[in-house]
Amino acid sequence: MASSSAAEGVSMDDYEALISTTDVELLKRAWRNEKAAPEILRFESHLISRLKEQIQLMEETVEEKSSAATDPLSVSLYQMDVDRTLFLLRSYLRIRIQKIEKYMFHIQKTGELWNRLSKDEKHFTKTCIEDLKQHLEESVLSKLPENYQSVLKQSVISEEDDMVPEPQLDTFVLCRSKEYLTGIQLEDGPVDDRSKLFEMEPGVLHFICYKSIKALVESGKIDLL
């Protein structure tokens, strides 16, 4: 009996591990991370490419089953899978577009963030910047004194691009670690506490400053919720 229970336990663990690594589950994880992170994350190019191919195959399957007079309930279940995947994919891409529209100037001038965009997102960012600049110059900036005609600075004497919004990396986020992590440097709280190292147990929820776990989110060791 004991060996049978152990075998069942191993089988269930393997099943859960398999389910957690399906492309739909990976998309859910990428969607949650993107939605919770204050900055734009790396575009999941390989995952999105695979999902687009899967969606196309699923849509062809639904069409074939519909034309073959298959049980309507079966066709409906297939269609639900397609709709759910499409919803997640569109929402993931929409969140990224919203971040690009909000932080386009900052993203373009920051190499690390610029390299996280897809080819299409880079084209979209450039187009948005060009259109916005043209609109502002024609409607407002051309009517201001020369010292105040910059899109990025309040005036020519400004040393930095003080009119460019940036993501707030000190935002607090809810997260969960996939493994035991130690040596995390806190970026918030009293100055005396910032020298202390923080530990995270796997599966335990934490509410922490994003800047403190930024690198761990990028490496995939921590999921945002």
N, C-alpha and C positions, 0 to 999 in steps of 0.2 A: 504493500500500500504506500509506504514511504517513497519508494523509488518511482511509483506511478505519479504521486503528487509532485515530486521534484521534476519529473519529465513534463508534466502539465505546466508547471511554473516556468520552466525554461521556454516551452512553446509559446506561452502567453507573452513573455518578455521579448522573444524574437518577433512575435506578431506586432507588438506595440512599437518596437524599433523600426520595423518595416513600414508601418503606417506613418510614423513620424518623418520618414524620409521620402515619401511620395512627393511628386512635383506640386500637387495641390497643397499639401501641408507646408512645403517649403515656400510656396507663394503666400500662404497665410502668415507665415513667420516674417517674410520680407515685408508684407503689407503692414503688420503690427509694428515692426521696427521703424518703418518709414513714417508711419502715422504718429508715433510717439517721439521720434527724434526731432530736436529743434533744427538741425541742419540736414541737408540732403545727403543721403547715403549712396554707396556704390550701386550703380544700376546692375541688376542681376541679368546680364545679357544672355548667358547660356540657358538659364532657367526659363526666361521669357520666350526664347526661341523654341525650346522644347514644348512649352505650353501652347504656343500658337499652332504647332504641328498637331498636337493632341486634340486641340479644339476643332481643327479642320477635320480630323478623322472622326471625331465624335459627331460632328454635324453631318458628315456623309453617312455615318451609321444610322442616325435618326431618319435621314431622308430615305435610305434604303428600306428600313423597317416600316416606315409610313407607307411607301409604295407597295410593299409586299403584304399589306393587310395584316401586319403583326398586331398582337394584343395591344389595344390602346394604352393600357396601364403600363406595359413594358416600354412603349415609346415615350410615354410621359415621364417615366423615371430617367430614361436616357437624356431627355430634354432638360430635366431639372439639373442633372450633372453639368450639362453644357452651360446653362444659365448661371449656375453658381460659380463656375470657373470664370466665365466672362465678367461677372460682377466683380469678383476679386481682382482680376487683371485690370479692368477699367478703373477701379477705385485706386489701385496701386499707382497706375500711370497718372491719374488725375491729381493725386497728392503731390507727386513729384513736379507736375506742371505748376501747381499752386506755389510751391516753394521757389521754383525758377522765376515765376512772375514777381514774387516778393523780393527775392535776393539776387536778381539777375546781374547787377553790376558787381556785387561782392563775389558771386560765383565766377564770373568771367575773369576777374583779376586775381583770384586765388587758385593757383595751380592744382592744389590737392582736390579742391571741390570740382574744378573744371574737368579733371580726369575721371571723375565719377559719373559723368553724364554719358549717355549713349550718343551715337552719331546724330540721330534725329533731334535729340534734346539740345545738342550743341547748336545745330542749325536753328532750332526754335529760339534759343537764347539770343543768338546774334540778331535774328529778325526782330525780336521784341525790343532789343536795345536800340537798333537802328530806327525802328518806328517810333519809339518813345522819344528818342532824341530829336527826331524830326518834328514831332508834334509839339514838344516843349519849346523848341527854337522858333517855330513859326507862330505859336500862340502866346508865348510869354517872354522867353529869354531875349529875343530880338528887340523887345521893347524896353529892356532894362539897361542900365549903364554897363559899359564894357567889363568892368570889374566884377559884375554879378551875373555873367552869362554862362557860367559853368553848370553843367548838369550834376556834377559830382561834388562840388565845393560851394560853400556859402559865398565865398569871395576869393579873389586871387591870392590873398594873403594867408588863406588857410593852408596849413602844412599837410593836412590829411584830407581824405575824401569824407568830410563830415556830413554829407547828405546821403550817404550810401547806407541803407539799413543792413544790419548783420544779424545772423541768428544768435539768440541768447543761449550760449552754451552752459550758463549757470542755472538753467531751468532744472527743476527737480522732476525725475521720471520714476515710474514704477517698473521694476525689472526683476529678472530671475536668472540665476546662474545655472549653466548646464553641468558644471563640475565644481569641485572645491577650489576656491581661489583665495590667494593670500597676497599680502604686499600691496593692497590697493591704497593709493594716496588720496586722502579726502581733500577736496577743493573748496569745502564750505565749512561753516561753523566757526567757533572761536579759534583765534590764531594758534593758541597753545595746543589745540586738538589736531591741527592740520599736519603735525609731524608724526602723528600716530598712524600705524598701518591698519587697514581694515580687512576683515576676512568675510567670505561669502560661502555659505553652504549650498550645495546643489538643491534646486527646487524650492528654496526659501525666498519669499518675496521681500524686496527691499525698496525703500523710497529714498533715492539718493541723487545728488547733483550729477547731471549728465556728463559734465566735464571730467568727473572722477572715473567714469567707466567708458569714456569715449573710445579708447583704443580696444577695449574688450568687446564692445559692441561690434566694432569694425572687424575684429578677428573671429566673430561668431561664437565667442565663449559666453556671452550674455545676451538674453532676449529681452526686448522691451515689451511692455504690456499696455 
